[in-house]
Amino acid sequence: MTELRTINLDMDGTFVDLYGVDGWLDCLLNKDTTPYEVARPLVNFSALARVLNNRQKKGYTINVISWTAKVDDDDFNARVAIAKLNYLAKRLPSVHFDNIFIVPYGTPKHQLAQGYLFDDEEPNRKAWGEGAYNVENLIDQIKKLAWQIKSSNGIIRYKEREVNTMRDIKIEITCPFCGAIHFVEVAERDYNAWWNGELAQRAFPYLSATEREQLISQVCPKCQESIFGGEDDE
C-alpha cells in the first residue's frame, strides 16, 4: 500500500473568503486587487497552520493551487498573483508551502499535481477525481488524512489506533494570558506519543477540543472562550 502524501489547497472560497468582500466582483472588473488583499479567513488560520506544519513533519507535501481572476488582462492577473503570494506570506507566515501554483483562471488543476485536493468548486473536484474533497470542516478533514492509506486496488482504508482511556498522569499548565494554573489528565503513553510528534487529535481522541488546546497552546478554557469564541472541533 502507498500513502497519498500531497495536500493541494485552493484559496478563494476554500480558506480565504474572497466572495465575502463587499464589492469584490466590481473591484475585479475594475482591475483592483484589493479583495485579494483584505479577504478574511474562512477558517482559524492558527489552527490551519498547525495542522499543515504537522503534516509536513510527517512527510506530506503541501501545495496551493489557485486561479487568477476571470479577467482577460495579463498585467492585472500578474498583480493578482503577487497579491495572493503576499497574502499567504502575511497570513500564514509559519507555513512553508512546497509549491504555490497561481495559474490563469480555468487551468485544469489535476494537470499540476496529484494527491488530495480541497476545493470549493465541484467541477474542479470532479475533474480531479479520487482524493478531491469539499471544504466543509476543512481542518478536521486534513487532520484525518493522517490515517488514510491507499491500497493497490484504489480503495481508501484507515489506519486504526488503539485508544487508551486510562488517564494516569495529570499535566499542570500555566495559562500564558491570565496566569491561571489548570490541569489536563491523560494516559502517559498517549502523552509520550504526542510529545514525540503525534497529532494531538489522534493521540488524545478521548479529550475535548478545549482540553487538547490546553495542551497545545497552554491557554486555559476561560481564555479560549474569550479568544476563540467557544468553537469546538468535535
N, C-alpha and C positions, 0 to 999 in steps of 0.2 A: 504494500500500500504506500502511496505517496501523499504527502500533505500538500494542501493548497496554501502557498506561502506568500502570496502577493495580495495586498488590500488596495483597491483603487477607489478613490473618493471623488465624486462630483462635488462641486462647490455650491452653485446657485440653486436654492431650493432643497439642498441636502444638509449642509451645516451652516450655510450663510443665507440670511433672509433677504435676498436681493428684491424679491417681489413684494416685500413688506415696506419698502422705502416709498414714501409719498412721491408720486410723480415720476417713478422710475422709468416708465416707458417714454414719457415726453423727454426726459433727460437723454435717453439713449438716441432717440430720433434727432435730438439737437446736438448729438455728439459730445455729450457731457458725461464724464466718467464718475461723477460724484456718487451715484448709487453704489458703485463697486467699492468706494472708499468708506462709506458710512453705514453700510448694511449691518444690522445687528446679528448676533449669533442665533442659530436655531437650537443649539444645544449648549450645555455648560462647557466652555472651552477648556477650563482647567481639567475637568473630567475627561474630555476628549483627548487632551494632550497626554494625560497619564496613561490612558489605555493604548494609545498609539505608540508611545515610548516603550510600554511594556511589551507590546507585540514585536517591536524592533529588537528588543533584547532577546526575544525568543526566536529570532531569525526571520521574521517577516520583513518583506519589502513593502514600504508604504508609498503609494503614489497618489498624486492628484491629477485627475483628467477633467478639464473644464473648457467649455467653449467661450470664445469671444462673443461679441454682440451680433445679433442678426441684422447687421448694417453693412452694406457694401462699401466700405471705406477702409482701406488698408492702414492709413495713418491713425484713424480713430481706434481700430482694433489693436494696433500696436500699443496705444496708450491704455486700452482696456487690459491687455496682458500685463503691462507694468503695474497697473493699479491692483490687479489680482495678486501678483507676486508680492507687492508691498503689503497688502492686506494680510497675507499668510505670515510674512515676516514679523509684522507688528502684533497680530492677534494670537499667533501660535509660535512664539519665538523659541520655545524649547523643543519643538518638533522639527527634526531634520529629515525632511521628506527625501526619499531616494530619487524620485523623479517627479517633476511638475510639468505636465503637458497642458499648456494653454494654447488651444488649437482653434482654427476657424470654425464658426458655427456649422453644425451638421456633420463634422468629421466623424466617421464611424469609430466609436471608442474601442470596440473589440479588435480593431486593427493596431492599436497602440500598446496593449498589454494583455495579460491573462490573469487568471486567479479569480478573486472576488471583486464585484463591482457594487457600490452603493450609490444609487442614482434615483432621483425623484421622478424621472420621466420613463413611463412604461415602454415606449418604443426602444429606448436605449437598453433597457433590461431584456427585452425580447431579442434584440439583435445580439446581445452578449451571450444569452443562453444560460447554461448551468453556472451557478455561482453568483448570479445577479440578484440583488435584494432591494426591496423598497427601503425607505429611510425612516420608517416608523421605529421608534426605540433604537435609534442608530447606535448609541454607545453600548447598550446591552447586547445588540446583535454582534458588534465587533468583539466584545468580551467572549461571547460564546464560541467564536471561531477557534479558541484555544483547544476546544475538544474535537473539532471536526477533522476527519481524515477521509481521503477519497480512495476507494478500492479500485482495483484494476477494471472492474466491470462498471465503474462510474457511479456506484452507489455511495452516498454520503453516510458515514457511520459516525458514532460518537465514542470517544474515549471515556470510560466511566472511572470515577474515583470514589473509593470507599469514604463514607462520611463518618467521622469520629465526633460524636456529640458530647463526649465526656470532657467537660471543661475543668481541667485540673490545675490551671495556673491563672492568676489574676494579674493583669497588666495595669500598673499605675501610670497615669498620663496627666501631664500638666498642660492645660489649655494655653496656647500662645497668645490668645486675645484677652481673656479675663483672668487668667492665672488660677482658675479653679482646678482642683485635683479630681479626676474621675477615673473610673476603672472599667475594664472590659475583661470578662472571663472567657478563656478559650482553651482548647486542647493544646498541650505543649507540642505535640507532633505537628499539628497544623500551624502553630506559630513559627516553628522552625522552618517549615516548608515555605511559608510566606516570607520570612526573613531572608531566605536563600533565593528569592525571586519569583515564587509562585504568585499568581494573581490573587488578590485578597478575596474576590468573589468566589474563586474556586477553592481556596484554602479554607475559607470560613463560610460555607453555604448556609450554616445554621444561624449566622449573625444577621441582624438587620442592616440595611444600608447605613443607618446612623452609626451603629457600632463599628462597622468596617471603616467608616470615615474617621471615627475617633482614633483608630489605629494608624490610618494612612497619614492624616494631617494633624493629629493630636487636638483637633478642635472639639470642644465639648458639645453635647446635644443642644444646649441653650444657644450657644453662638452659631451652631449650624443652622438652627431655626432662623436666626437673625440674618445670616449671610445668604443661605440658600433658599429661604422661604419654606422650609419644611418638605421639600421634594424628596421622594424616596425612590430607589431604583427597583423596588420589589414589584 
